[in-house]
């Protein structure tokens, strides 16, 4: 059963991930290893798409992955604030139509991107009861290497070992971050398997975990 999170009055039309106006809802279906119940979260269209692709092991890991993706997508916008100050843009001598348009909109693009990436969200609760994040840490360490986030570790292993990232993440969402090594091994064993076989593997893992596999967790 999905539980809608409590939404503060001043955030009633805001995306929990990036604070942009929104009218969509992200459904996070918990597995046996998830430290919270199944939830519905207000989300803008872009963050909804990113969240569906990066469920990982909890709503907090999912949120960090969405932020990582926003930083990647809007890297050029965020770079404006690194290369310029607002006053430097105002004082710049851009004259052609292309650069004149950049001069007028660049700082606003930078501010919007920065605010979305930095948006803190609000503390999660359901029916007035705060959700226990289980001392969730945004960073992640595996095999002696420390990563900024679980999603960074997933991306690293997917690229380095040539893993099917969506399949890897689907396994991880079933077994939890504490069994990261197991998820890597199963992904490597099935590196050449077709989608039908991979879906059966996910079903078998879900049964071992004691619950059916929800279709939304399929890759």
Backbone as CSV, one residue per row, in Angstrom:
resi,resn,N_x,N_y,N_z,CA_x,CA_y,CA_z,C_x,C_y,C_z
1,UNK,0.841,-1.200,0.000,0.000,0.000,0.000,0.872,1.243,0.000
2,UNK,0.557,2.185,-0.883,1.330,3.417,-0.986,0.844,4.452,0.025
3,UNK,1.789,5.079,0.723,1.451,6.108,1.715,1.870,7.483,1.202
4,UNK,0.912,8.415,1.015,1.302,9.765,0.591,2.097,10.454,1.708
5,UNK,3.195,11.084,1.364,3.949,11.807,2.387,3.205,13.087,2.758
6,UNK,3.455,13.570,3.965,2.880,14.848,4.386,3.563,15.975,3.626
7,UNK,2.775,16.935,3.169,3.311,18.058,2.407,3.016,19.358,3.147
8,UNK,4.031,20.112,3.556,3.804,21.403,4.213,2.964,22.321,3.324
9,UNK,2.183,23.183,3.942,1.270,24.046,3.192,2.013,24.880,2.155
10,UNK,3.170,25.427,2.531,3.893,26.295,1.601,4.636,25.509,0.514
11,UNK,4.559,24.167,0.561,5.198,23.329,-0.467,4.167,22.481,-1.219
12,UNK,2.904,22.852,-1.105,1.824,21.975,-1.582,1.826,21.767,-3.092
13,UNK,2.510,22.622,-3.849,2.610,22.418,-5.295,4.066,22.328,-5.732
14,UNK,4.927,21.825,-4.847,6.366,21.797,-5.117,6.893,20.373,-5.223
15,UNK,7.886,20.197,-6.089,8.577,18.920,-6.234,9.461,18.688,-5.011
16,UNK,9.360,17.515,-4.412,10.178,17.205,-3.237,11.653,17.127,-3.595
17,UNK,11.964,16.786,-4.824,13.347,16.623,-5.241,14.032,17.954,-5.529
18,UNK,13.349,18.863,-6.242,14.040,20.075,-6.713,13.306,21.378,-6.409
19,UNK,12.105,21.306,-5.817,11.322,22.480,-5.411,10.662,23.230,-6.567
20,UNK,10.764,22.709,-7.793,10.067,23.315,-8.920,8.558,23.051,-8.788
21,UNK,7.714,23.914,-9.382,6.268,23.640,-9.385,5.992,22.282,-10.026
22,UNK,5.015,21.564,-9.494,4.757,20.226,-10.032,3.299,19.830,-9.880
23,UNK,2.897,18.865,-10.690,1.555,18.281,-10.554,1.599,16.776,-10.778
24,UNK,2.787,16.171,-10.610,2.949,14.732,-10.787,3.264,14.079,-9.440
25,UNK,3.195,12.768,-9.427,3.488,11.999,-8.217,4.397,10.823,-8.555
26,UNK,5.445,10.658,-7.780,6.349,9.526,-7.932,5.960,8.451,-6.929
27,UNK,5.789,7.227,-7.422,5.449,6.104,-6.559,6.698,5.285,-6.278
28,UNK,7.111,5.260,-5.017,8.267,4.452,-4.626,7.741,3.197,-3.945
29,UNK,7.929,2.063,-4.607,7.459,0.790,-4.068,8.576,0.130,-3.266
30,UNK,8.347,-0.039,-1.989,9.352,-0.605,-1.095,9.528,-2.100,-1.341
31,UNK,10.741,-2.588,-1.073,11.027,-4.025,-1.099,11.350,-4.460,0.322
32,UNK,11.702,-5.730,0.480,11.987,-6.246,1.817,13.164,-5.533,2.476
33,UNK,14.087,-5.011,1.660,15.285,-4.368,2.216,15.135,-2.860,2.383
34,UNK,14.019,-2.286,1.930,13.830,-0.839,2.006,13.520,-0.421,3.443
35,UNK,14.191,0.613,3.974,13.993,0.997,5.384,12.753,1.848,5.630
36,UNK,11.828,1.877,4.686,10.586,2.634,4.873,9.496,1.980,4.040
37,UNK,8.257,2.386,4.279,7.143,1.822,3.533,7.075,2.400,2.119
38,UNK,6.180,1.859,1.293,5.954,2.399,-0.045,5.367,3.800,0.071
39,UNK,5.838,4.711,-0.784,5.484,6.126,-0.645,5.044,6.730,-1.971
40,UNK,4.249,7.795,-1.875,3.993,8.649,-3.032,4.578,10.020,-2.720
41,UNK,5.343,10.544,-3.683,6.124,11.767,-3.490,5.774,12.777,-4.584
42,UNK,5.463,14.035,-4.229,5.247,15.058,-5.264,6.519,15.260,-6.083
43,UNK,6.374,15.308,-7.400,7.558,15.441,-8.262,7.201,16.162,-9.552
44,UNK,8.139,16.966,-10.069,7.966,17.567,-11.389,8.204,16.483,-12.439
45,UNK,7.872,16.765,-13.684,7.979,15.749,-14.736,9.409,15.259,-14.920
46,UNK,10.369,16.188,-14.880,11.757,15.784,-15.096,12.262,14.912,-13.955
47,UNK,12.022,15.332,-12.722,12.481,14.547,-11.579,11.741,13.215,-11.490
48,UNK,10.481,13.185,-11.895,9.724,11.937,-11.921,10.408,10.929,-12.846
49,UNK,10.798,11.379,-14.038,11.476,10.505,-14.992,12.800,10.010,-14.420
50,UNK,13.562,10.904,-13.808,14.861,10.530,-13.245,14.703,9.587,-12.057
51,UNK,13.701,9.835,-11.221,13.479,8.991,-10.043,13.100,7.572,-10.448
52,UNK,12.292,7.434,-11.493,11.901,6.100,-11.968,13.106,5.305,-12.439
53,UNK,14.125,6.004,-12.926,15.324,5.350,-13.447,16.371,5.085,-12.367
54,UNK,16.169,5.633,-11.174,17.189,5.542,-10.125,16.568,5.262,-8.756
55,UNK,15.779,4.199,-8.661,15.103,3.897,-7.398,16.098,3.507,-6.306
56,UNK,17.091,2.698,-6.670,18.126,2.247,-5.738,17.516,1.619,-4.482
57,UNK,18.064,1.890,-3.306,17.677,1.109,-2.123,16.751,1.827,-1.147
58,UNK,16.517,3.110,-1.346,15.610,3.867,-0.478,15.248,5.171,-1.171
59,UNK,14.273,5.881,-0.644,13.887,7.157,-1.241,15.012,8.172,-1.096
60,UNK,15.852,8.013,-0.069,16.964,8.959,0.114,18.070,8.710,-0.911
61,UNK,18.373,7.442,-1.176,19.345,7.146,-2.238,18.801,7.577,-3.596
62,UNK,17.508,7.376,-3.789,16.863,7.796,-5.034,16.998,9.304,-5.210
63,UNK,16.774,10.055,-4.157,16.853,11.520,-4.225,18.269,11.986,-4.574
64,UNK,19.274,11.355,-3.968,20.656,11.720,-4.271,20.966,11.434,-5.741
65,UNK,20.465,10.301,-6.246,20.689,9.954,-7.650,20.027,10.964,-8.578
66,UNK,18.841,11.432,-8.221,18.158,12.452,-9.017,18.987,13.735,-9.030
67,UNK,19.531,14.112,-7.879,20.377,15.313,-7.808,21.629,15.152,-8.675
68,UNK,22.233,13.950,-8.632,23.420,13.687,-9.463,23.085,13.868,-10.941
69,UNK,21.916,13.363,-11.340,21.501,13.471,-12.735,21.205,14.916,-13.113
70,UNK,20.584,15.666,-12.221,20.319,17.084,-12.496,21.631,17.846,-12.681
71,UNK,22.611,17.528,-11.860,23.920,18.183,-12.001,24.561,17.846,-13.349
72,UNK,24.388,16.603,-13.790,24.954,16.204,-15.086,24.222,16.910,-16.232
73,UNK,22.892,16.921,-16.172,22.084,17.505,-17.242,22.325,19.001,-17.366
74,UNK,22.456,19.683,-16.221,22.577,21.136,-16.229,23.996,21.604,-15.910
75,UNK,24.972,20.766,-16.255,26.372,21.109,-15.979,26.771,22.431,-16.630
76,UNK,26.321,22.661,-17.879,26.675,23.905,-18.576,26.046,25.118,-17.899
77,UNK,24.819,24.965,-17.414,24.174,26.082,-16.713,24.903,26.380,-15.403
78,UNK,25.262,25.322,-14.676,25.952,25.519,-13.405,27.347,26.114,-13.616
79,UNK,27.951,25.820,-14.758,29.291,26.341,-15.052,29.287,27.852,-15.245
80,UNK,28.120,28.424,-15.571,28.029,29.881,-15.744,28.456,30.587,-14.463
81,UNK,28.004,30.046,-13.321,28.350,30.656,-12.032,29.801,30.477,-11.656
82,UNK,30.474,29.506,-12.292,31.900,29.296,-12.048,32.737,30.256,-12.889
83,UNK,32.276,30.479,-14.119,33.059,31.282,-15.062,32.739,32.773,-15.043
84,UNK,31.575,33.138,-14.472,31.141,34.525,-14.489,30.559,34.923,-13.140
85,UNK,30.530,36.229,-12.892,29.691,36.782,-11.837,28.551,37.513,-12.535
86,UNK,27.503,37.822,-11.792,26.379,38.520,-12.407,26.813,39.871,-12.970
87,UNK,27.664,40.558,-12.245,28.114,41.871,-12.691,28.970,41.764,-13.946
88,UNK,29.803,40.729,-14.032,30.630,40.546,-15.222,29.769,40.321,-16.459
89,UNK,28.670,39.618,-16.302,27.764,39.421,-17.436,27.101,40.729,-17.840
90,UNK,26.714,41.514,-16.839,26.090,42.808,-17.122,27.061,43.721,-17.862
91,UNK,28.332,43.682,-17.435,29.340,44.575,-18.014,29.981,44.032,-19.290
92,UNK,29.635,42.791,-19.652,30.252,42.189,-20.836,29.876,42.961,-22.092
93,UNK,30.689,42.852,-23.124,30.481,43.615,-24.353,29.953,42.742,-25.489
94,UNK,29.173,41.704,-25.120,28.557,40.887,-26.154,27.633,41.757,-27.001
95,UNK,27.743,41.633,-28.310,26.940,42.502,-29.173,26.079,41.748,-30.178
96,UNK,26.550,40.597,-30.709,25.735,39.890,-31.699,24.497,39.307,-31.031
97,UNK,23.502,38.976,-31.839,22.215,38.534,-31.304,22.348,37.288,-30.424
98,UNK,23.176,36.332,-30.835,23.323,35.097,-30.070,23.869,35.385,-28.684
99,UNK,24.963,36.144,-28.621,25.578,36.413,-27.335,24.788,37.419,-26.510
100,UNK,24.053,38.283,-27.165,23.202,39.222,-26.434,22.111,38.464,-25.686
101,UNK,21.558,37.425,-26.342,20.559,36.595,-25.682,21.154,35.843,-24.504
102,UNK,22.364,35.342,-24.664,23.057,34.659,-23.577,23.264,35.606,-22.405
103,UNK,23.676,36.822,-22.710,23.931,37.821,-21.676,22.687,38.082,-20.831
104,UNK,21.523,38.106,-21.481,20.272,38.420,-20.779,19.749,37.255,-19.950
105,UNK,19.978,36.016,-20.419,19.351,34.868,-19.753,20.309,34.000,-18.935
106,UNK,21.611,34.159,-19.127,22.576,33.232,-18.537,22.490,33.164,-17.022
107,UNK,22.466,34.324,-16.361,22.485,34.305,-14.898,21.213,33.682,-14.340
108,UNK,20.092,33.942,-14.974,18.834,33.338,-14.529,18.888,31.816,-14.697
109,UNK,19.450,31.329,-15.825,19.580,29.890,-16.034,20.448,29.269,-14.948
110,UNK,21.524,29.964,-14.615,22.421,29.480,-13.562,21.698,29.402,-12.220
111,UNK,20.967,30.445,-11.859,20.280,30.479,-10.569,19.225,29.387,-10.466
112,UNK,18.469,29.176,-11.541,17.435,28.141,-11.537,18.056,26.764,-11.351
113,UNK,19.119,26.497,-12.111,19.786,25.197,-12.001,20.362,24.996,-10.600
114,UNK,21.004,26.034,-10.059,21.608,25.936,-8.729,20.552,25.694,-7.665
115,UNK,19.440,26.394,-7.762,18.376,26.241,-6.757,17.752,24.847,-6.819
116,UNK,17.632,24.293,-8.015,17.067,22.948,-8.137,18.005,21.908,-7.528
117,UNK,19.289,22.038,-7.820,20.262,21.077,-7.296,20.381,21.191,-5.780
118,UNK,20.308,22.410,-5.259,20.501,22.648,-3.825,19.223,22.528,-3.004
119,UNK,18.068,22.411,-3.650,16.799,22.365,-2.919,16.841,21.257,-1.862
120,UNK,16.625,21.584,-0.580,16.774,20.593,0.486,15.586,19.650,0.646
121,UNK,14.442,20.001,0.033,13.268,19.185,0.296,12.783,19.426,1.717
122,UNK,11.784,18.687,2.145,11.325,18.829,3.524,11.421,17.470,4.205
123,UNK,11.532,17.459,5.548,11.634,16.178,6.262,10.423,15.300,5.962
124,UNK,10.665,14.032,5.704,9.583,13.126,5.334,8.823,12.620,6.555
125,UNK,7.505,12.646,6.421,6.636,12.073,7.451,5.360,11.588,6.780
126,UNK,4.690,10.656,7.430,3.414,10.122,6.948,2.412,10.186,8.092
127,UNK,1.316,10.888,7.870,0.286,11.069,8.907,0.872,11.633,10.193
128,UNK,1.818,12.552,10.016,2.409,13.227,11.164,3.529,12.476,11.847
129,UNK,3.833,11.259,11.382,4.902,10.454,11.992,6.157,10.553,11.122
130,UNK,7.241,11.121,11.652,8.477,11.258,10.855,9.005,9.895,10.424
131,UNK,9.556,9.839,9.206,10.160,8.595,8.722,11.573,8.474,9.260
132,UNK,11.888,7.314,9.795,13.232,7.036,10.286,14.114,6.680,9.104
133,UNK,15.159,7.457,8.885,16.031,7.176,7.737,17.074,6.118,8.043
134,UNK,16.974,5.512,9.231,17.890,4.421,9.560,19.344,4.863,9.561
135,UNK,19.587,6.117,9.990,20.949,6.675,9.974,21.557,6.619,8.578
136,UNK,20.716,6.851,7.600,21.169,6.798,6.211,22.274,7.810,5.962
137,UNK,23.348,7.343,5.355,24.474,8.207,5.014,24.500,8.395,3.502
138,UNK,24.635,9.636,3.024,24.657,9.865,1.577,25.849,9.233,0.880
139,UNK,26.989,9.147,1.569,28.170,8.522,0.983,28.060,7.001,1.010
140,UNK,28.982,6.344,0.297,28.945,4.884,0.236,30.363,4.367,0.074
141,UNK,30.685,3.291,0.796,32.015,2.697,0.708,31.897,1.221,0.362
142,UNK,32.709,0.781,-0.594,32.720,-0.632,-0.978,34.119,-1.025,-1.424
143,UNK,34.562,-2.165,-0.927,35.872,-2.715,-1.303,36.997,-1.706,-1.088
144,UNK,36.886,-0.950,0.013,37.925,-0.009,0.389,37.909,1.324,-0.326
145,UNK,36.916,1.532,-1.194,36.811,2.794,-1.941,35.583,3.568,-1.467
146,UNK,35.763,4.853,-1.221,34.660,5.699,-0.780,34.092,6.482,-1.968
147,UNK,32.772,6.445,-2.109,32.082,7.157,-3.187,31.195,8.245,-2.581
148,UNK,30.972,9.309,-3.353,30.160,10.413,-2.865,28.724,9.970,-2.580
149,UNK,28.255,8.965,-3.320,26.894,8.461,-3.132,26.813,7.046,-3.670
150,UNK,25.737,6.356,-3.326,25.523,5.010,-3.852,25.384,5.038,-5.365
151,UNK,24.705,6.070,-5.893,24.528,6.154,-7.346,25.860,6.322,-8.069
152,UNK,26.814,7.030,-7.441,28.146,7.171,-8.035,28.846,5.813,-8.112
153,UNK,28.692,5.002,-7.061,29.289,3.668,-7.050,28.653,2.790,-8.125
154,UNK,27.332,2.873,-8.268,26.621,2.108,-9.292,27.119,2.501,-10.682
155,UNK,27.243,3.802,-10.929,27.723,4.270,-12.232,29.144,3.790,-12.506
156,UNK,29.990,3.828,-11.476,31.387,3.409,-11.643,31.477,1.929,-12.020
157,UNK,30.772,1.083,-11.284,30.843,-0.354,-11.562,30.164,-0.710,-12.883
158,UNK,29.100,0.002,-13.217,28.415,-0.261,-14.490,29.340,0.040,-15.661
159,UNK,30.059,1.166,-15.587,30.973,1.551,-16.664,32.195,0.646,-16.698
160,UNK,32.790,0.395,-15.528,34.042,-0.353,-15.461,33.867,-1.814,-15.891
161,UNK,32.771,-2.433,-15.468,32.555,-3.854,-15.738,31.606,-4.104,-16.904
162,UNK,31.088,-3.043,-17.494,30.169,-3.201,-18.615,28.842,-3.819,-18.217
163,UNK,28.357,-3.494,-17.001,27.115,-4.077,-16.497,25.892,-3.364,-17.068
164,UNK,24.792,-4.086,-17.107,23.496,-3.500,-17.440,23.058,-2.698,-16.213
165,UNK,23.162,-1.377,-16.289,22.934,-0.526,-15.125,21.521,-0.675,-14.551
166,UNK,20.522,-0.744,-15.420,19.149,-0.861,-14.933,18.929,-2.191,-14.210
167,UNK,19.508,-3.257,-14.749,19.410,-4.571,-14.108,20.144,-4.566,-12.768
168,UNK,21.335,-3.992,-12.750,22.135,-3.865,-11.530,21.346,-3.121,-10.454
169,UNK,20.740,-1.998,-10.828,19.964,-1.207,-9.878,18.732,-1.967,-9.390
170,UNK,18.093,-2.720,-10.284,16.909,-3.486,-9.898,17.259,-4.548,-8.855
171,UNK,18.420,-5.199,-9.027,18.878,-6.172,-8.033,19.157,-5.470,-6.708
172,UNK,19.865,-4.356,-6.793,20.246,-3.613,-5.598,19.020,-3.148,-4.818
173,UNK,17.978,-2.727,-5.529,16.760,-2.271,-4.849,16.091,-3.410,-4.091
174,UNK,16.313,-4.661,-4.563,15.729,-5.820,-3.888,16.530,-6.234,-2.654
175,UNK,17.864,-6.189,-2.755,18.693,-6.762,-1.687,19.272,-5.727,-0.731
176,UNK,19.275,-4.445,-1.115,19.783,-3.406,-0.229,21.255,-3.094,-0.425
177,UNK,21.666,-1.936,0.038,23.044,-1.479,-0.176,24.070,-2.338,0.546
178,UNK,23.672,-3.015,1.621,24.611,-3.861,2.353,25.052,-5.073,1.531
179,UNK,24.299,-5.417,0.460,24.645,-6.561,-0.397,25.055,-6.072,-1.798
180,UNK,25.766,-4.967,-1.810,26.242,-4.385,-3.063,27.094,-5.391,-3.847
181,UNK,27.977,-6.087,-3.159,28.844,-7.063,-3.813,28.050,-8.191,-4.460
182,UNK,26.999,-8.629,-3.790,26.123,-9.665,-4.349,25.474,-9.166,-5.634
183,UNK,24.994,-7.908,-5.622,24.362,-7.326,-6.813,25.360,-7.255,-7.969
184,UNK,26.610,-6.937,-7.665,27.648,-6.898,-8.699,27.848,-8.292,-9.291
185,UNK,27.946,-9.300,-8.434,28.203,-10.668,-8.906,27.061,-11.181,-9.789
186,UNK,25.826,-10.981,-9.355,24.680,-11.449,-10.142,24.627,-10.714,-11.482
187,UNK,24.952,-9.436,-11.485,24.955,-8.661,-12.725,26.023,-9.178,-13.681
188,UNK,27.185,-9.529,-13.145,28.270,-10.035,-13.998,27.940,-11.421,-14.553
189,UNK,27.335,-12.263,-13.730,26.964,-13.604,-14.182,25.988,-13.525,-15.346
190,UNK,25.096,-12.518,-15.290,24.046,-12.394,-16.300,24.344,-11.306,-17.326
191,UNK,25.611,-10.993,-17.514,25.979,-9.882,-18.390,25.529,-10.113,-19.838
192,UNK,25.438,-11.387,-20.251,25.020,-11.685,-21.622,23.589,-12.225,-21.703
193,UNK,22.891,-12.241,-20.565,21.522,-12.770,-20.546,20.561,-11.819,-21.232
194,UNK,19.490,-12.376,-21.801,18.491,-11.507,-22.421,17.529,-10.985,-21.357
195,UNK,16.625,-10.110,-21.772,15.741,-9.442,-20.820,14.839,-10.434,-20.097
196,UNK,14.379,-11.470,-20.801,13.482,-12.451,-20.183,14.186,-13.153,-19.023
197,UNK,15.438,-13.549,-19.234,16.198,-14.222,-18.180,16.421,-13.281,-17.002
198,UNK,16.750,-12.036,-17.297,16.997,-11.071,-16.228,15.740,-10.819,-15.398
199,UNK,14.600,-10.757,-16.052,13.354,-10.582,-15.319,13.075,-11.778,-14.416
200,UNK,13.411,-12.983,-14.880,13.228,-14.168,-14.055,14.167,-14.133,-12.856
201,UNK,15.399,-13.664,-13.071,16.349,-13.530,-11.959,15.782,-12.582,-10.897
202,UNK,15.221,-11.470,-11.336,14.649,-10.508,-10.397,13.473,-11.118,-9.635
203,UNK,12.654,-11.896,-10.325,11.525,-12.562,-9.666,12.027,-13.535,-8.605
204,UNK,13.064,-14.301,-8.947,13.613,-15.276,-8.005,14.194,-14.585,-6.772
205,UNK,14.887,-13.476,-6.990,15.455,-12.731,-5.857,14.339,-12.186,-4.973
206,UNK,13.282,-11.661,-5.593,12.154,-11.127,-4.829,11.504,-12.216,-3.981
207,UNK,11.368,-13.413,-4.545,10.779,-14.525,-3.797,11.676,-14.920,-2.623
208,UNK,12.987,-14.894,-2.840,13.922,-15.190,-1.756,13.804,-14.157,-0.640
209,UNK,13.479,-12.926,-1.041,13.330,-11.853,-0.066,11.971,-11.915,0.632
210,UNK,11.102,-12.781,0.140,9.818,-12.969,0.806,8.701,-12.073,0.340
211,UNK,8.841,-11.492,-0.865,7.752,-10.669,-1.370,7.754,-10.699,-2.898
212,UNK,6.567,-10.497,-3.493,6.490,-10.505,-4.957,7.167,-9.285,-5.548
213,UNK,7.606,-9.423,-6.778,8.259,-8.318,-7.479,7.202,-7.425,-8.110
214,UNK,7.174,-6.156,-7.726,6.235,-5.204,-8.336,6.726,-4.846,-9.731
215,UNK,5.814,-4.737,-10.657,6.192,-4.479,-12.048,7.000,-3.196,-12.195
216,UNK,6.770,-2.195,-11.339,7.495,-0.927,-11.451,8.974,-1.078,-11.116
217,UNK,9.363,-2.221,-10.506,10.775,-2.413,-10.205,11.480,-3.135,-11.335
218,UNK,10.741,-3.526,-12.378,11.366,-4.161,-13.541,12.122,-3.110,-14.324
219,UNK,13.195,-3.507,-14.962,13.967,-2.565,-15.776,13.462,-2.587,-17.209
